[in-house]
Amino acid sequence: MKSFFLLALLTLPLAVGCGSAGESPATAGHAKAVSFDGSKFLLAEEPDDAIGVIEAREEAEDGEPLVLVGRIGGSTNPWIEGRAAFMLLDASISVIDEGEECEEGEICTGDCCATDRANCTTLVKVLDANGQLVTVDSRELLGLKESDMVVVAGNAKKDDSGNFVMLANGVYIRR
């Protein structure tokens, strides 16, 4: 049951991603109504020893500290509306539109590439000091945009089925 819930959570952005990457009218007002200082989650310096999402999926151990690098994306909507959570794509991979011919290092947004996308993406959840998911949209909290290259520090969350989530306590945005 735990694996099913985690899998459902990981695939949610893929299922609801068919639409605008922007805010919906219902969530836009809600996200802007919340005032929260996200600076405590932004890292002033880039952490060392970052690894990519693909490598982390293969090597990360549950609960262990991890520094992850990647690009925000990997689905048509990489955001979890109203939460400090987003999809992170391995930096070596590019996403192209469905119907285009994929070259090496590219995946498309269509169903045909869903498995490939799952193998090179992970959900990043920004947690507060109590270990709870921050309930402010990550775009508002951290000033993130789709395709931003970020380095995320935190801990790996991995179950026996191989489901992998990054539990972040800090984010560095490469500008």
N, C-alpha and C positions, 0 to 999 in steps of 0.2 A: 504494500500500500504506500509506503514511504517513497519507494522508487517511482511509482506511478505519479504521485503528487509532484515530485521533483521533475519528472519528465514533462508533465503537463505544464509546469511553470516555465521550463526551458523552451518549450515549443509555442507558448502563448504569443510571443512577439511575431513568430512566423505566421500564426493563424490570424491574428488581428492586424497584420501589417498591410493588408490590401487597402490602401487609402493614402491620404496625404500624410507626409512625415511631419506636418505641422500639428499644432494643437487643435483639438476640437473646441467648439465654442463652450461646451460644458466644462472641460478641464482647464481651458485658458483662464477663465475667471477665477476658478478655484486655486490654480497654481499661483496666480499673481496676488491673491488675497492673503497668502501665507507669507509672513516676514520671518526669515531665518538666515542667520549668518553662516554661510558655507565656508568661510575662510579657514576654519579649523580643520576642514577636510582637504584643503589644497596644500600640496607640498611645495615649499619654496625652492627646493633643489631636487633634481632628478635622482632617484635612488639607483644604486649600482646593481649589477648582476641581474638585470631583467631578462626574462625569457619570453618566448612567444607562446601564443595560445596552444598551438599544435604540440609543442614540446611539453607544456604544462599538463595538457590532457594525458599525455603518455607517462610523465615522470612525477608529477606532484603527488604528495601523500596527504591524506585527509588531516586537516588541522595544522599542518605545517606552515610556517611563514613562507611567503611567496611574493616575488616582485614580477609583475606581468606587464608586457608591452604589447600594444595593438592599436588598431584604428576603430573608432566607434562606427559600427555598421554590421553588415552581414545579413541583414533582413531589410525588407522594404520599410519597416518602422522599427529602429533599434531601441526605442524608448519604452519604458514602463511608465505610462502616464501617472503623474502625481506621486511618483516614488523616485528615490535616488538609486535607480537601477537602469542599466543599459546593456546592450549586446556589444561585445568586443570581438573584433575579427583579427585573426593573425595578421601581422604586418606584411607578411610575404604574399598575401592573397588580395586580389582585387575582385570586386563584384561588378558584373556587367548586366545589362538589361536582358530579360528573357527573350529568347529568339536569336540572340547574337551568337556567333561561333566562339566557343571558349578556347582560349590559348592556354598554355601552361601557366599556372599561377592565377588563373581566373575561374570564377564560378558565376553562374547566372542566378537571377532571382526566381527562376521557375521551380516547379515541383521536381523536375528532373535532377536538380542539384541540391535538394533538401538534405540528403545524407552527407554530401560533401561539405555543405555549410555547417551542419551540426558538428562535424569533425574539426572545424577550424574556427569555431566561435565559442564563446562562453558568456554566461550572464554574470555581470558585475553588480554586486549589491553593496552600497555604501552604508555601513553600520555606525550607529551612534556609540557613545561610551558604555551603554548598557547592552550592546550587542543586538540592538533592534534596527531594522531597516528604517532609514530616515524617510519620513513621509512628505518630502518636498521633491518635486520634479528635479532631476539631475541637471536639466538645462537651466533652471532657475537657481538651484543651489550652487552649482559649480561654474556656470557659464559655458557649458559644453555645447558643441555643435556636431552634427553628423560629419563623419570623416576626420574629426580631430584625432591626432595621434597622442595617446596617453600612456603613462606609466603608472601602474596601480600597485600599491603596497597593501598587504593584508595577509590573509590566510586562505589556503585552499580548502574547499569543501567538496569531498569526493565520496561517493557511496560505493558499495560492492558491485553495483551494475555499471560503474564507470561514469556516472553522471557527475559533472564537474561545474562548480560555481566558484567565483572569486568573491570572498567576503572582504571588502576593502575598508581600510581605515584612513587611507590617504590617496590622493590622485594628483599626479603632476601632468600638466598639459604642455606638450611641446609646441611652442609657437615660433 
